[in-house]
Each structure stands twice: as C-alpha cells, then as structure tokens.
C-alpha cells in the first residue's frame, strides 16, 4: 500500500468529514456528537498543518491543528486532531500523519502540541507517546457524554527545535 501525505485541499472535505464521522461513532474519539459544518470546522482549525494520508484518491486519515487560545503568548501552542479511517487503522497511518504534523508545525513556529484523549483510546495514547508526547495528567470528569462523565488524558509534546 502506497501512502502519500499531502496538504488537505477543499475537495478533500467530504472524505475528511466521513472519517471524522467514523471517529465520532466509536464513542472514544471526541466529545463532538456530529461533524460540524465545513465553515465552522475551517474557522476552528489553523490554516497550516492540515494534512491527509492518501492511498490513490482514497483518504486514509487526516490531521489538523487548532489554536488553544487567542492570546499571543500561546501562538506557538496547538491542539492536535488526528483521525484514521477504520479500514486503515493499525497500518501505521497515524504515525505517518503525526510525524508529518510535528515537522510541519515546527516549520510554522509551533513549539508545543497538545491533545486531550479519552483513556479508553489506548491506541491513540500509545501513538502519541511513540512520537514524543508525554502524559501531563488526567482531567477527571471534564465533560459529560451520553449521560456519562468522561475523563481526558492531557498529552503534550514540546519541540526540541522551536522555542528553545
């Protein structure tokens, strides 16, 4: 299987949304209940570092960054969203995407990447740790989903080349 990592294009949105919808359906990927409208998603994510993993014309996964604050002191801190299509999970797609996002984010001046991951999503936590993220702590019962309070593992990766 040949996988190519490239910048996300507008025409990729339908497949990106489908993969996001798959992640939502697992119940262990996000607090979101529905895929947001394209404009809302676009507005909440940084313009740079939006990448897709493609096998031919099929998108196998995607990664994008969101600012964590509008304050200028946090301009180099971003939150990672990464989703892999179910039929491609366990094949290294997440690793390719996260490594590419780390490289591109550093080129764009990002010094810290962070994520909030449900503890039940062990594969995602393992992926992040394999790419240099560390567990900062657990945000206990941070949000209620389907009548159940959920914890989130806060992970972060500090760049060794930006902001040192």
Backbone as CSV, one residue per row, in Angstrom:
resi,resn,N_x,N_y,N_z,CA_x,CA_y,CA_z,C_x,C_y,C_z
1,UNK,0.853,-1.183,0.000,0.000,0.000,0.000,0.892,1.237,0.000
2,UNK,0.701,2.103,-0.981,1.447,3.347,-1.060,0.624,4.459,-0.441
3,UNK,1.183,5.078,0.572,0.519,6.192,1.254,1.328,7.453,1.011
4,UNK,0.645,8.510,0.627,1.268,9.809,0.402,0.639,10.800,1.372
5,UNK,1.474,11.564,2.067,0.991,12.626,2.948,1.029,13.923,2.156
6,UNK,-0.101,14.613,2.110,-0.146,15.886,1.395,-1.058,16.866,2.113
7,UNK,-0.962,18.118,1.703,-1.805,19.155,2.296,-3.271,18.871,1.986
8,UNK,-4.111,19.102,2.971,-5.551,18.938,2.793,-6.061,20.024,1.840
9,UNK,-6.890,19.603,0.902,-7.485,20.533,-0.054,-8.989,20.623,0.205
10,UNK,-9.605,21.680,-0.281,-11.048,21.849,-0.099,-11.827,20.639,-0.609
11,UNK,-11.393,20.083,-1.722,-12.105,18.936,-2.304,-12.018,17.680,-1.426
12,UNK,-11.112,17.687,-0.442,-10.967,16.540,0.459,-12.039,16.511,1.543
13,UNK,-12.753,17.624,1.744,-13.669,17.725,2.872,-14.674,16.572,2.983
14,UNK,-15.325,16.134,1.907,-16.290,15.039,2.085,-15.669,13.779,2.709
15,UNK,-14.474,13.403,2.281,-13.822,12.229,2.866,-13.334,12.521,4.285
16,UNK,-12.816,13.721,4.513,-12.384,14.111,5.864,-13.579,14.028,6.814
17,UNK,-14.708,14.563,6.381,-15.920,14.535,7.216,-16.382,13.098,7.471
18,UNK,-16.300,12.237,6.469,-16.686,10.830,6.651,-15.803,10.144,7.686
19,UNK,-14.497,10.403,7.618,-13.567,9.803,8.582,-13.843,10.352,9.978
20,UNK,-14.114,11.640,10.072,-14.449,12.260,11.357,-15.727,11.622,11.913
21,UNK,-16.720,11.430,11.049,-17.990,10.803,11.452,-17.745,9.392,12.003
22,UNK,-16.849,8.647,11.353,-16.468,7.312,11.842,-15.885,7.393,13.241
23,UNK,-14.995,8.364,13.447,-14.377,8.545,14.760,-15.400,8.880,15.828
24,UNK,-16.329,9.758,15.492,-17.398,10.127,16.428,-18.195,8.887,16.817
25,UNK,-18.488,8.035,15.833,-19.300,6.840,16.068,-18.643,5.851,17.030
26,UNK,-17.314,5.879,17.150,-16.647,4.957,18.079,-16.978,5.284,19.525
27,UNK,-17.317,6.548,19.788,-17.599,6.971,21.158,-16.358,7.223,21.990
28,UNK,-15.173,6.997,21.433,-13.938,7.190,22.185,-12.941,8.120,21.497
29,UNK,-13.423,8.940,20.565,-12.515,9.816,19.831,-12.703,11.299,20.155
30,UNK,-13.914,11.701,20.493,-14.206,13.123,20.671,-15.505,13.296,21.452
31,UNK,-15.661,14.459,22.047,-16.931,14.806,22.683,-17.959,15.256,21.643
32,UNK,-17.519,15.570,20.434,-18.448,16.009,19.392,-19.479,14.925,19.109
33,UNK,-20.708,15.347,18.882,-21.783,14.408,18.556,-22.021,14.333,17.054
34,UNK,-21.652,15.387,16.332,-21.847,15.457,14.886,-20.659,16.160,14.247
35,UNK,-20.434,15.880,12.996,-19.409,16.593,12.234,-19.905,18.024,12.038
36,UNK,-19.087,19.010,12.376,-19.529,20.386,12.176,-19.599,20.744,10.692
37,UNK,-20.306,21.803,10.406,-20.330,22.316,9.028,-18.904,22.694,8.636
38,UNK,-18.619,22.584,7.358,-17.268,22.858,6.842,-16.747,24.220,7.304
39,UNK,-17.568,25.271,7.203,-17.113,26.617,7.565,-16.745,26.704,9.047
40,UNK,-17.530,26.067,9.888,-17.245,26.081,11.329,-15.949,25.328,11.614
41,UNK,-15.771,24.161,10.997,-14.547,23.384,11.175,-13.348,24.192,10.700
42,UNK,-13.485,24.793,9.521,-12.412,25.573,8.923,-11.990,26.715,9.841
43,UNK,-12.953,27.390,10.406,-12.678,28.545,11.278,-11.986,28.132,12.577
44,UNK,-12.242,26.923,13.058,-11.695,26.494,14.347,-10.328,25.814,14.230
45,UNK,-9.817,25.644,13.025,-8.521,25.000,12.826,-7.545,25.961,12.153
46,UNK,-6.268,25.812,12.499,-5.238,26.633,11.875,-5.183,26.358,10.379
47,UNK,-4.830,27.346,9.615,-4.757,27.208,8.161,-3.616,26.287,7.750
48,UNK,-2.511,26.352,8.481,-1.374,25.490,8.159,-1.511,24.164,8.898
49,UNK,-0.754,23.221,8.464,-0.688,21.902,9.103,-2.024,21.165,9.082
50,UNK,-2.651,21.163,7.931,-3.824,20.329,7.665,-3.375,19.323,6.635
51,UNK,-3.257,18.084,7.051,-2.672,17.064,6.185,-3.600,15.870,6.034
52,UNK,-3.490,15.208,4.896,-4.222,13.962,4.661,-3.232,12.881,4.249
53,UNK,-3.568,11.651,4.579,-2.831,10.482,4.113,-3.682,9.858,3.021
54,UNK,-3.112,9.729,1.822,-3.885,9.228,0.691,-3.286,7.947,0.133
55,UNK,-4.183,7.067,-0.241,-3.845,5.862,-0.988,-4.610,5.997,-2.298
56,UNK,-3.923,6.420,-3.330,-4.601,6.770,-4.578,-5.462,7.999,-4.328
57,UNK,-6.749,7.910,-4.629,-7.668,9.028,-4.372,-8.404,8.875,-3.050
58,UNK,-8.173,7.770,-2.357,-8.854,7.492,-1.087,-8.053,8.092,0.066
59,UNK,-8.732,8.870,0.893,-8.084,9.426,2.080,-8.185,8.400,3.196
60,UNK,-7.017,8.031,3.729,-6.929,7.031,4.792,-6.999,7.676,6.168
61,UNK,-6.644,8.943,6.259,-6.672,9.639,7.542,-6.314,11.101,7.360
62,UNK,-6.486,11.847,8.434,-6.167,13.270,8.378,-5.720,13.764,9.748
63,UNK,-5.015,14.893,9.730,-4.576,15.558,10.949,-4.700,17.062,10.726
64,UNK,-5.095,17.765,11.781,-5.203,19.226,11.724,-4.939,19.773,13.116
65,UNK,-4.563,21.045,13.179,-4.269,21.702,14.447,-5.264,22.815,14.725
66,UNK,-5.563,22.992,16.015,-6.425,24.083,16.463,-5.646,24.949,17.447
67,UNK,-5.848,26.263,17.390,-5.200,27.097,18.400,-5.815,26.806,19.766
68,UNK,-5.015,26.884,20.816,-5.573,26.629,22.146,-6.041,27.916,22.816
69,UNK,-5.622,29.062,22.256,-6.003,30.348,22.824,-5.804,31.428,21.772
70,UNK,-6.523,32.521,21.924,-6.338,33.674,21.054,-5.268,34.621,21.569
71,UNK,-4.760,34.360,22.764,-3.730,35.228,23.349,-2.398,34.991,22.648
72,UNK,-1.682,36.071,22.344,-0.453,35.967,21.558,0.622,35.134,22.255
73,UNK,0.633,35.093,23.562,1.645,34.313,24.283,1.537,32.820,23.980
74,UNK,0.360,32.359,23.541,0.139,30.947,23.220,0.130,30.670,21.716
75,UNK,0.655,31.598,20.923,0.599,31.421,19.464,1.346,30.193,18.978
76,UNK,2.261,29.672,19.772,3.033,28.502,19.381,2.550,27.214,20.026
77,UNK,1.314,27.225,20.512,0.732,26.035,21.139,-0.537,25.671,20.369
78,UNK,-0.638,24.413,19.983,-1.796,23.975,19.197,-2.247,22.596,19.656
79,UNK,-3.538,22.340,19.461,-4.111,21.041,19.792,-4.230,20.205,18.530
80,UNK,-3.861,18.939,18.655,-3.865,18.012,17.523,-5.187,17.263,17.447
81,UNK,-5.740,17.183,16.237,-6.856,16.290,15.928,-6.357,15.353,14.846
82,UNK,-6.471,14.053,15.083,-5.984,13.065,14.127,-6.984,11.919,14.063
83,UNK,-7.397,11.584,12.853,-8.379,10.518,12.640,-7.924,9.629,11.496
84,UNK,-8.096,8.329,11.673,-7.752,7.356,10.635,-9.008,6.556,10.296
85,UNK,-9.254,6.395,9.008,-10.389,5.606,8.527,-10.291,4.189,9.109
86,UNK,-11.415,3.641,9.545,-11.443,2.338,10.206,-10.712,1.250,9.442
87,UNK,-10.883,1.202,8.135,-10.257,0.140,7.334,-8.740,0.302,7.210
88,UNK,-8.197,1.423,7.674,-6.751,1.663,7.602,-6.082,1.668,8.976
89,UNK,-6.859,1.494,10.028,-6.267,1.524,11.365,-5.308,0.360,11.564
90,UNK,-4.271,0.607,12.370,-3.289,-0.427,12.682,-2.254,-0.655,11.593
91,UNK,-2.192,0.261,10.612,-1.255,0.099,9.491,-0.186,1.183,9.463
92,UNK,-0.077,1.956,10.544,0.963,2.984,10.618,0.574,4.331,10.042
93,UNK,-0.671,4.486,9.616,-1.128,5.753,9.025,-1.066,6.874,10.063
94,UNK,-1.514,6.599,11.284,-1.489,7.602,12.345,-0.077,8.084,12.629
95,UNK,0.873,7.173,12.636,2.276,7.542,12.871,2.786,8.445,11.754
96,UNK,2.499,8.084,10.503,2.923,8.920,9.374,2.330,10.327,9.482
97,UNK,1.047,10.393,9.789,0.381,11.698,9.901,0.930,12.522,11.056
98,UNK,1.090,11.898,12.223,1.543,12.661,13.386,2.980,13.140,13.206
99,UNK,3.841,12.306,12.665,5.222,12.736,12.415,5.266,13.884,11.408
100,UNK,4.444,13.805,10.374,4.386,14.886,9.382,3.850,16.167,10.010
101,UNK,2.855,16.038,10.881,2.289,17.214,11.554,3.314,17.850,12.482
102,UNK,4.085,17.032,13.170,5.132,17.567,14.052,6.132,18.376,13.235
103,UNK,6.613,17.800,12.130,7.583,18.502,11.284,7.016,19.805,10.733
104,UNK,5.818,19.735,10.194,5.228,20.943,9.603,4.920,21.988,10.670
105,UNK,4.428,21.557,11.814,4.102,22.522,12.875,5.350,23.262,13.342
106,UNK,6.465,22.564,13.421,7.711,23.216,13.836,8.168,24.229,12.791
107,UNK,8.002,23.899,11.511,8.338,24.860,10.449,7.474,26.114,10.564
108,UNK,6.265,25.949,11.110,5.341,27.075,11.243,5.418,27.742,12.616
109,UNK,6.436,27.400,13.414,6.659,28.090,14.683,5.900,27.541,15.879
110,UNK,5.338,26.359,15.751,4.623,25.749,16.880,5.646,25.071,17.784
111,UNK,5.650,25.428,19.063,6.607,24.831,19.990,5.989,23.772,20.904
112,UNK,4.677,23.764,21.031,4.035,22.732,21.845,2.779,22.237,21.140
113,UNK,2.693,20.916,21.011,1.480,20.271,20.538,0.844,19.585,21.736
114,UNK,-0.460,19.681,21.832,-1.155,19.014,22.929,-2.373,18.286,22.395
115,UNK,-2.865,17.370,23.223,-4.089,16.660,22.867,-4.819,16.263,24.134
116,UNK,-6.100,16.062,23.987,-6.924,15.510,25.047,-7.525,14.219,24.514
117,UNK,-7.208,13.114,25.158,-7.592,11.801,24.648,-8.319,11.007,25.720
118,UNK,-9.426,10.388,25.357,-10.114,9.524,26.321,-9.172,8.395,26.729
119,UNK,-9.102,8.053,28.010,-8.202,6.985,28.444,-8.513,5.635,27.795
120,UNK,-9.750,5.436,27.365,-10.135,4.196,26.704,-9.490,4.053,25.313
121,UNK,-9.030,5.162,24.765,-8.422,5.168,23.437,-6.917,4.887,23.563
122,UNK,-6.605,3.691,24.017,-5.217,3.303,24.293,-4.330,3.383,23.055
123,UNK,-4.861,3.062,21.885,-4.063,3.107,20.657,-3.602,4.533,20.366
124,UNK,-4.469,5.503,20.564,-4.109,6.895,20.316,-3.054,7.374,21.314
125,UNK,-3.207,6.995,22.562,-2.223,7.382,23.576,-0.872,6.757,23.256
126,UNK,-0.861,5.486,22.874,0.392,4.814,22.510,1.039,5.484,21.301
127,UNK,0.236,5.852,20.307,0.746,6.548,19.126,1.420,7.849,19.531
128,UNK,0.743,8.632,20.354,1.302,9.912,20.764,2.612,9.729,21.527
129,UNK,2.635,8.775,22.440,3.863,8.521,23.205,4.996,8.098,22.277
130,UNK,4.694,7.302,21.254,5.737,6.858,20.325,6.299,8.018,19.504
131,UNK,5.572,9.126,19.443,6.012,10.308,18.697,6.499,11.422,19.628
132,UNK,6.805,11.075,20.867,7.423,12.042,21.773,6.492,12.814,22.678
133,UNK,5.207,12.465,22.697,4.283,13.116,23.621,4.446,12.493,25.003
134,UNK,4.142,13.270,26.017,4.157,12.749,27.378,2.802,13.040,28.016
135,UNK,2.450,12.215,28.972,1.202,12.432,29.704,1.432,13.520,30.741
136,UNK,0.622,14.559,30.666,0.712,15.667,31.615,-0.162,15.384,32.832
137,UNK,-1.311,14.774,32.581,-2.227,14.465,33.672,-3.572,14.029,33.139
138,UNK,-4.484,13.837,34.062,-5.839,13.418,33.699,-6.809,14.501,34.157
139,UNK,-7.625,14.933,33.233,-8.692,15.882,33.568,-9.911,15.027,33.886
140,UNK,-10.184,14.906,35.171,-11.239,14.000,35.622,-12.628,14.576,35.383
141,UNK,-13.483,13.724,34.840,-14.883,14.082,34.591,-15.004,15.489,33.995
142,UNK,-14.234,15.719,32.951,-14.160,17.043,32.330,-15.384,17.343,31.461
143,UNK,-16.060,16.301,30.994,-17.236,16.510,30.155,-18.181,15.328,30.244
144,UNK,-19.456,15.629,30.021,-20.482,14.595,30.082,-20.900,14.230,28.661
145,UNK,-20.879,12.930,28.387,-21.203,12.446,27.052,-22.198,11.309,27.186
146,UNK,-23.361,11.485,26.582,-24.408,10.467,26.646,-24.735,10.067,28.084
147,UNK,-24.783,11.069,28.957,-25.139,10.833,30.355,-24.027,10.267,31.214
148,UNK,-22.814,10.133,30.656,-21.682,9.581,31.404,-20.545,10.602,31.449
149,UNK,-20.027,10.859,32.650,-18.898,11.761,32.796,-17.636,11.064,32.321
150,UNK,-16.846,11.783,31.513,-15.653,11.202,30.904,-14.393,11.932,31.357
151,UNK,-13.343,11.159,31.574,-12.015,11.708,31.828,-11.316,11.927,30.496
152,UNK,-10.300,12.786,30.510,-9.472,13.018,29.334,-8.016,13.038,29.785
153,UNK,-7.184,12.299,29.083,-5.745,12.302,29.332,-5.152,13.465,28.552
154,UNK,-4.498,14.376,29.263,-3.860,15.520,28.621,-2.431,15.125,28.259
155,UNK,-2.120,15.201,26.967,-0.808,14.837,26.437,-0.186,16.079,25.804
156,UNK,1.162,16.138,25.824,1.828,17.244,25.137,3.193,16.823,24.628
157,UNK,3.623,17.541,23.602,4.952,17.342,23.029,5.589,18.704,22.875
158,UNK,6.723,18.886,23.492,7.471,20.137,23.414,8.541,19.978,22.358
159,UNK,8.594,20.912,21.436,9.591,20.886,20.368,11.002,21.021,20.933
160,UNK,11.924,20.339,20.297,13.331,20.462,20.655,14.041,21.427,19.706
161,UNK,13.301,21.991,18.730,13.914,22.900,17.771,13.249,24.288,17.723
162,UNK,12.024,24.416,18.202,11.318,25.705,18.161,11.084,26.163,19.601
163,UNK,11.361,27.435,19.840,11.067,27.997,21.164,12.003,27.509,22.265
164,UNK,13.219,27.127,21.882,14.152,26.644,22.901,15.066,27.751,23.400
